[in-house]
Structure formats: structure tokens, C-alpha cells
């Protein structure tokens, strides 16, 4: 499954290279479908795979993108893990290089393996129940916005976790799928692998409106809005997440020009949507959702 895909011969034309790679991908995909038939329930799949440089040295194409594309369509959420190749150093001053307690494996290797397993469990619906914050007796939810890169565009999606134990995913409507109802998080990988929710780069206004809907400014329900700064803190999307424009007790909708002299909408206890916002600078969740 993780064997490299043979590269085209060096003197092949561009058309021959495309045809060769297309045939190699089709052959490997057919092999995967035969070996891993879709039995219905979504299954977590942890794959140990070499780094791209290993395949490049062997004059092979990295099979990881193909695995990320093919296996989710077969009901298998993929998380790839590079092999453990470094030896733990008991005398090392760096804590990540020291052996993990009761083992001879490096601490950082144990942590990244554990993170991969946790990512798989979360993606197939094994999520902790969202606790209701102290002092809140009504419904509470956490809203997160993610924007993944895709070939010729973006894949924005929203996740909503609630105190009743449900987590749903929301995709942006497109001409091929003009109506996108909320999805159970376990159904989200299949939908993304099928190409749903892909937005062309030029459709910035539709992206702005989609992110604005995630804020649900017309709701008074308490909620926490989380945004990854790397994806959303852009001048044409959410400039209010940029440090110079962060203003207490004021609301700036996505797409609003924070550099203008017009201030944001003032919020009072009576008009507050009870939404706390946070911009995260950490990497988003790793997943099998397609990047090409």
C-alpha cells in the first residue's frame, strides 16, 4: 500500500508523464478498493509511511496524496505517520530526545504517535462531550472555522460542538451542491473526498459571507468562536483578527475594512451575541481531507 509509484521515464513528454501517472494512480486505486472494500462504518486508518525524500531518492512518486484521496472514499480516515528512525539518548539534554518512561523510544516519537491516534479518533466521531461552562445554564457551543487549500481553490468548513454531545460539519454551497445541510462529523470526510465544498479562489465574497454565518450574530446563545489566525487573519477576510485591529467590545464582521475611520458596532450586555472569539496561531487538525 505504501510502495512508491514508478515515475515516468526521464525523456517522456509532458503528455506522456500525465498519462503514466494517471495510469499508476488508477492501478493503485483499484488495488486499494479490492483490498479495503467499503463496509459502511467509517474506520480510522493509521499508515506508517516514509518521508517524501525517500521516494524521491528511489525515483518514485510519493503515494501519500493518493492514499489521502482514495481511502476516505472507502470509509477509511487516513492519518500518516513517519517511521521511528532516531534512537533515544538517555544522556541527551533535550527532553524530546530522552526515552519515554519505561521504554527505549524517544519521547517526541511517542507524543507524535499519540497525537496521530487522537486525530483519528476525533475524525471518526469519538469526541469528548463538551462541558457546559460554569455559570451557563442554557445551550452552549464551540464554533471553529477551517480553510483548507485545494487544487484551484479553497475548502472552507465549519465545525460546531454542542453540550448535548453532537458535533456537526458545515460545507459551503457550490453550483454542483447548492444546498449543504449540516453533516455528522463522521460523514464529513466522505463529503470532502467527493469534492463537495470546494470554492474557487476568485469567490472571495462568498467565503466572507460563509465565515460571517459562522458567527451567527443574530443569536444570543453563549458560544465560543475559534479561528486559526494563519487561515483567517487576512486583510480581505477577517482583518479584525490582526493585532492592530483587535478592539474590545466591538464587533467587526468578516470583510469589513478595519483600516477605515468607521468603528465597529459597539456591543452592550443587552445587544451582545454572547460570542467569545479567539484566534489560534497553532496548526490546525491534521486529517485525511483532501488537499488537492
C-alpha positions in Angstrom: 0.0 0.0 0.0 2.8 2.4 0.8 5.1 1.4 -2.0 6.2 4.3 -4.2 4.6 4.9 -7.6 7.0 4.4 -10.5 7.9 7.7 -12.1 7.8 8.2 -15.9 10.9 7.7 -17.9 13.2 10.8 -18.0 12.8 11.5 -21.7 8.9 11.3 -21.6 6.9 14.2 -22.9 4.6 16.2 -20.6 1.5 14.4 -22.0 3.2 11.0 -21.6 4.1 11.9 -18.0 0.5 12.8 -17.2 -0.8 9.6 -18.8 1.7 7.5 -17.0 0.9 9.0 -13.6 -2.8 8.7 -14.2 -2.5 5.0 -15.1 -0.3 4.4 -12.0 -2.9 6.1 -9.7 -5.8 4.2 -11.3 -4.0 0.9 -10.8 -3.1 1.6 -7.2 -6.7 2.9 -6.5 -8.2 -0.3 -7.9 -5.8 -2.4 -5.7 -6.9 -0.4 -2.7 -10.6 -0.8 -3.5 -10.1 -4.6 -3.8 -8.0 -4.8 -0.5 -10.2 -2.4 1.5 -13.8 -2.6 0.4 -16.2 -0.1 1.9 -18.1 -1.9 4.6 -20.2 1.1 5.7 -18.9 2.4 9.0 -16.1 5.0 9.0 -12.8 3.4 10.1 -9.6 5.0 11.4 -6.6 4.1 9.4 -3.1 4.8 10.7 -0.5 4.4 8.0 3.3 4.3 8.6 4.9 5.8 5.5 8.3 7.0 4.5 9.1 10.7 4.0 8.9 12.2 0.5 12.7 12.4 0.2 12.9 8.6 0.5 10.7 8.1 -2.5 12.5 10.9 -4.5 15.8 9.1 -3.9 14.3 5.9 -5.3 12.9 7.8 -8.3 9.3 7.1 -7.2 6.3 9.3 -6.6 5.1 9.7 -3.0 1.9 7.6 -2.6 0.6 9.7 0.3 -1.6 12.1 -1.7 -3.2 9.1 -3.4 -3.9 7.4 -0.1 -5.4 10.6 1.3 -7.7 10.8 -1.7 -8.7 7.1 -2.2 -9.0 5.7 1.3 -11.6 8.1 2.7 -13.9 7.3 -0.3 -13.6 3.7 1.0 -14.8 4.6 4.5 -11.2 4.9 6.0 -10.0 8.1 7.5 -6.2 8.3 7.0 -3.6 9.6 9.3 0.0 9.1 8.1 3.0 8.7 10.4 6.6 8.7 9.5 8.6 5.7 10.9 10.6 6.0 14.0 14.2 6.2 12.9 16.1 8.1 15.6 17.4 6.5 18.8 16.6 7.8 22.2 19.5 9.3 24.0 19.3 8.8 27.8 22.1 11.3 28.3 20.5 13.9 26.0 19.8 17.3 27.5 16.8 17.8 25.2 13.7 16.3 26.8 12.1 15.3 23.5 15.2 13.1 22.7 15.1 11.3 26.0 13.5 7.9 26.3 9.8 7.8 27.1 9.1 6.5 30.6 9.5 2.7 30.7 10.7 2.4 27.1 13.6 2.9 24.7 11.6 5.1 22.3 12.2 8.9 22.1 9.6 11.0 23.9 8.8 13.1 20.9 8.1 10.0 18.8 5.7 8.7 21.4 3.9 12.0 21.5 3.5 12.3 17.8 2.2 8.7 17.6 -0.3 9.5 20.3 -1.4 12.7 18.5 -2.0 10.7 15.3 -4.2 8.3 17.2 -6.1 11.1 18.8 -6.6 12.8 15.5 -8.1 9.6 14.0 -10.5 9.1 16.9 -11.7 12.7 16.7 -12.2 12.5 13.0 -14.4 9.4 13.2 -16.6 10.8 15.9 -15.0 9.8 19.1 -15.1 13.2 20.8 -15.3 14.2 24.4 -18.6 15.6 25.5 -18.4 19.4 25.5 -18.8 20.5 29.2 -21.1 23.4 29.9 -19.0 26.3 31.3 -19.6 27.4 34.9 -22.4 29.9 35.2 -24.1 29.0 31.9 -27.4 27.2 32.2 -28.5 27.4 28.6 -27.2 25.8 25.4 -23.5 26.4 24.7 -21.5 25.5 21.6 -17.9 25.9 20.3 -17.6 27.0 16.6 -14.4 26.5 14.7 -13.7 27.7 11.1 -11.1 25.9 9.0 -9.9 26.8 5.4 -8.0 24.0 3.7 -6.0 24.5 0.5 -7.3 22.6 -2.6 -6.3 22.5 -6.2 -7.5 25.7 -7.9 -9.3 26.9 -4.8 -10.2 26.6 -1.1 -12.2 24.2 1.0 -13.8 26.1 3.9 -15.8 24.2 6.5 -17.3 24.9 10.0 -17.5 22.6 12.9 -20.0 23.1 15.7 -19.7 21.2 19.0 -22.5 21.4 21.5 -23.1 20.4 25.1 -25.7 17.8 24.0 -22.8 15.7 22.7 -23.3 16.4 18.9 -20.7 17.7 16.5 -21.7 18.8 13.0 -19.8 19.9 10.0 -21.0 22.6 7.6 -19.7 23.0 4.0 -20.1 26.0 1.7 -22.7 25.6 -1.0 -21.4 25.3 -4.6 -23.1 25.2 -8.0 -22.9 21.4 -8.0 -24.3 21.2 -4.5 -26.4 24.3 -4.0 -27.8 23.0 -0.7 -25.5 21.9 2.1 -27.3 20.6 5.2 -25.3 20.1 8.4 -23.4 16.8 8.4 -22.5 14.5 11.2 -18.7 14.8 11.7 -18.3 11.1 10.7 -19.8 11.9 7.3 -17.6 14.9 6.6 -14.5 13.1 5.3 -16.6 11.3 2.6 -18.2 14.6 1.5 -14.9 16.3 1.2 -13.3 13.5 -0.7 -16.2 13.6 -3.1 -15.2 17.2 -4.0 -18.0 19.0 -2.1 -17.4 22.4 -0.6 -14.7 23.5 -3.0 -14.6 27.2 -3.7 -12.6 28.9 -6.5 -10.0 31.4 -5.4 -11.9 34.3 -7.0 -15.1 33.7 -5.0 -13.9 35.8 -2.0 -17.2 37.4 -1.3 -18.9 34.0 -0.9 -16.2 33.0 1.5 -16.7 36.2 3.5 -20.4 35.5 3.8 -19.8 31.9 4.8 -17.5 32.9 7.7 -19.9 35.6 8.7 -22.7 33.0 9.0 -20.5 31.1 11.4 -20.6 34.0 13.8 -24.4 33.8 14.0 -24.6 37.4 15.1 -28.4 37.2 15.4 -28.2 34.6 18.1 -27.9 35.4 21.8 -26.8 31.8 22.8 -23.5 31.7 24.6 -20.8 30.3 22.3 -17.0 30.3 21.7 -15.7 31.1 18.2 -12.3 29.7 17.4 -10.4 30.8 14.3 -6.9 29.8 13.0 -5.1 33.0 12.5 -3.0 31.6 9.7 -6.1 31.0 7.6 -8.4 33.8 8.5 -6.3 36.8 9.6 -6.2 38.3 6.1 -6.9 41.9 5.0 -9.7 40.7 2.7 -11.3 38.2 5.1 -11.0 38.8 8.8 -8.7 41.8 9.4 -10.3 42.2 12.8 -8.2 39.2 13.9 -5.0 41.2 13.1 -3.3 42.5 16.2 -3.6 46.3 15.3 -7.4 45.9 14.7 -8.4 43.9 17.8 -10.7 46.2 19.7 -12.5 45.2 23.0 -16.3 45.1 23.0 -16.6 45.9 19.3 -17.8 43.7 16.5 -16.2 43.7 13.1 -17.9 41.4 10.5 -15.7 39.4 8.1 -14.7 41.5 5.1 -15.1 44.8 6.9 -12.3 47.3 6.3 -10.8 47.8 9.8 -8.4 50.5 8.4 -11.3 52.8 7.7 -12.3 55.5 10.2 -15.7 53.9 10.8 -15.6 51.9 14.0 -17.1 48.6 14.5 -20.5 48.1 16.1 -20.5 48.7 19.8 -21.8 45.9 21.9 -23.6 46.2 25.2 -24.8 43.5 27.6 -28.2 43.8 26.0 -27.0 43.6 22.4 -24.1 41.2 22.9 -24.4 38.0 20.9 -22.6 36.3 23.8 -19.9 35.1 21.5 -16.3 35.0 22.6 -13.7 34.9 19.8 -10.2 33.5 19.8 -7.5 33.4 17.1 -5.2 30.4 17.3 -1.7 30.5 15.8 -1.2 26.8 16.2 -1.5 24.3 13.3 -5.0 23.1 12.5 -6.1 19.4 13.0 -4.3 17.0 10.6 -6.7 15.0 8.6 -7.3 13.0 5.5 -9.4 15.6 4.0 -8.1 16.3 0.5 -5.5 18.9 -0.2 -5.5 18.5 -3.9 
